[in-house]
Amino acid sequence: MARNILIVEDNPVDRQRLEKLLSEAGYMVATAADGVQAVASAKRSRPDAILMDINMPEMDGFAATRALQGDAQTKDIPVLLVSAKNQKADKAWGQMLGAKGYVTKPFSDEQLLSQVRALH
């Protein structure tokens, strides 16, 4: 059964790449351009997993992850952070907020897909 994934990414090129990669791998994909849209979309559609960028306008990925994890409706949706931020502190902070994984840009297709499969 195909799983529903919400991609949260403000960069249109990165968003399209993720959308194409996951669609071709058999996932149903929805997208959001920032954390505010992500939280609203997650509450509305309850995806099976969320791929979350960190550096975004309005609400960044850390704040959106915190909001999702703090809401009874969305706290069980696994969040995979996908970011160019490559510091140990960023990864640790993401983990503390409840993210289930962290992929650093640039990433290979297989690297991302294996992290997504690990969320199952």
Buried (B, 14 or more C-beta within 10 A) or exposed (E): EEBBBBBBBBBEEBBEBBBEBBEEBEBBBBBBBBBBBBBEBBBEEEBBBBBBBBEBEEBBBBBBBBBBBEEEEBEEBBBBBBBEBEEEEBBEBBEEBBBBBBBBBEBEBEEBBEBBEEBE
